[in-house]
Amino acid sequence: MLLYFSPSETGLSYFTNSLIFVCQHSKEGALGLIINRTMNLELNVLLDGIGIQNSNSIKHDNIHIGGPVNTGSLFILHTLEDLKESDLKVNNNIQLSSSTDILERIVAGRGPDKYLIALGYCGWTAGQLDDEIADNAWIPIPGDSDIIFNMESKDKIRAASKIMGFNLEMISPDHGNA
């Protein structure tokens, strides 16, 4: 599931115009990554910082702002590979990893073809996301791996809007429940 933050009448939020891919949603809580916002940090700088040589000169967008929680933690959302104990299988096509070995495999040309690298994540406590969706704070959108992996960050909201049949960025902050 993707989530789009519906602007509120109280003004801008950290999540305004954010598109979040929900990786886990259970009775214990939820975890997701913002997939349409990048930071001014290139992959090579990140790799150098964690001691991985980019010998293949992988070209990649800047690193994504995954969310406001644990902003120094690395998350790699990627197409399904052999699951390790530390990995989270999101669905039949996507998994979430937080260990640097997946980056080492990507750099060596043995990793997944499609991936998104983020620092930080979005987290919700038990029932919190459900309550926020019920309060119309978020617009749920069917998940789409093309949006996650195959589009420039700036184009993702427009693609999600096409799925929904209306422009998400034109949502009024004056909303309610019928």
C-alpha positions in Angstrom: 0.0 0.0 0.0 1.1 3.5 -0.7 0.0 6.5 1.4 -0.3 10.1 0.4 -0.4 12.7 3.1 -3.5 14.9 2.8 -2.6 18.5 3.8 -4.3 19.6 7.0 -5.9 22.9 7.8 -3.3 23.5 10.5 -0.6 24.1 7.8 2.4 22.2 6.5 3.6 19.0 8.1 6.8 17.0 7.7 4.8 14.7 5.5 3.2 17.2 3.2 3.3 15.9 -0.4 5.0 12.7 0.8 4.3 9.4 -0.8 5.0 6.5 1.6 5.3 2.8 0.7 4.0 0.9 3.7 6.3 -2.1 4.3 4.7 -3.5 7.3 1.2 -3.0 8.9 0.0 -5.2 11.7 -1.7 -5.0 15.0 1.7 -4.1 16.6 2.1 -1.0 14.3 3.3 0.0 10.9 6.5 0.9 9.1 7.0 2.7 5.8 9.5 4.6 3.7 9.0 7.9 1.9 9.6 7.1 -1.7 9.4 10.6 -3.4 11.7 12.8 -1.4 15.5 12.7 -1.7 18.2 14.3 0.3 21.3 16.0 -1.0 23.5 12.9 -0.5 24.7 10.8 -3.4 25.2 7.1 -3.3 29.0 7.3 -3.7 29.2 9.6 -0.6 27.1 7.1 1.4 29.2 4.2 0.2 32.5 5.9 1.1 31.1 6.7 4.5 30.4 3.0 5.3 33.6 1.7 3.7 32.2 0.2 0.4 34.1 0.9 -2.8 31.9 1.6 -5.8 34.1 -0.1 -8.4 31.3 -0.4 -10.9 30.5 3.3 -10.7 26.8 2.7 -10.1 24.7 5.6 -11.1 21.9 6.3 -8.7 19.6 9.1 -7.6 20.3 10.8 -4.3 19.5 8.8 -1.2 15.8 9.0 -0.2 14.5 10.6 3.0 12.9 7.5 4.4 11.2 9.3 7.3 11.8 11.1 10.6 12.5 8.1 12.7 16.1 6.8 13.1 17.4 9.1 10.4 20.9 7.6 10.6 19.6 4.1 9.8 20.0 2.6 6.3 17.1 0.9 4.6 17.2 -0.8 1.1 13.8 -1.5 -0.5 14.4 -3.9 -3.3 13.1 -6.7 -5.5 12.9 -10.1 -3.8 16.2 -11.9 -3.2 17.2 -14.7 -0.8 15.7 -13.6 2.5 18.1 -13.2 5.4 16.9 -13.3 9.0 17.2 -9.5 9.2 15.2 -8.9 6.1 11.4 -8.2 5.9 9.4 -9.7 3.1 7.0 -7.0 2.2 5.1 -8.9 -0.5 5.8 -11.5 -3.2 8.0 -9.1 -5.2 9.6 -6.7 -2.6 11.7 -7.0 0.5 13.2 -4.5 2.9 16.8 -4.9 4.1 18.8 -2.9 6.6 22.2 -4.6 6.3 25.1 -3.3 4.2 25.6 -6.7 2.5 22.9 -6.0 0.0 24.7 -2.7 -0.9 27.9 -4.7 -1.4 26.1 -7.1 -3.7 24.6 -4.3 -5.7 28.0 -2.6 -6.1 29.5 -6.0 -7.2 26.7 -6.5 -9.8 25.2 -9.4 -7.9 22.3 -7.7 -6.2 18.8 -6.9 -7.2 18.3 -4.8 -10.3 15.7 -2.6 -8.7 16.2 -0.9 -5.4 15.6 2.3 -3.4 18.0 3.4 -0.7 16.7 5.5 2.2 17.9 6.8 5.5 15.3 6.8 8.3 11.7 5.5 8.2 8.2 6.3 9.1 6.7 4.5 12.1 3.3 4.2 13.7 2.4 2.6 17.0 -0.4 0.0 17.3 -3.6 1.3 15.8 -2.1 4.8 15.1 -2.0 4.5 11.3 -5.5 3.0 11.1 -6.8 5.9 13.2 -5.0 8.5 11.0 -6.4 6.9 7.8 -9.9 7.0 9.4 -9.4 10.7 10.2 -8.5 11.3 6.5 -4.9 12.3 7.3 -3.7 9.8 4.7 -5.0 8.7 1.3 -4.4 5.0 0.8 -3.3 4.0 -2.7 -2.8 0.5 -4.2 0.9 -0.3 -4.1 2.7 -0.2 -7.5 6.3 -1.4 -7.9 6.7 0.7 -11.1 6.1 3.8 -9.0 8.5 2.7 -6.4 11.4 1.6 -8.6 11.0 2.8 -12.1 10.1 6.5 -11.8 12.0 9.6 -10.9 11.0 10.9 -7.4 9.4 14.0 -8.8 7.0 11.9 -11.0 5.7 9.5 -8.4 2.8 11.6 -7.0 1.6 12.2 -10.6 1.7 8.4 -11.3 -0.2 7.7 -8.0 -2.7 10.4 -9.0 -3.4 8.5 -12.2 -4.1 5.3 -10.2 -6.6 7.2 -8.1 -8.2 9.1 -11.0 -7.6 12.6 -9.5 -4.7 14.9 -8.7 -3.6 14.1 -5.2 -1.8 17.5 -4.9 -5.1 19.3 -5.4 -6.7 17.9 -2.2 -8.2 20.6 -0.1 -7.1 20.8 3.6 -10.8 21.3 4.5 -11.8 17.7 4.6 -14.0 15.7 6.8 -16.1 12.5 7.0 -19.4 12.1 5.3 
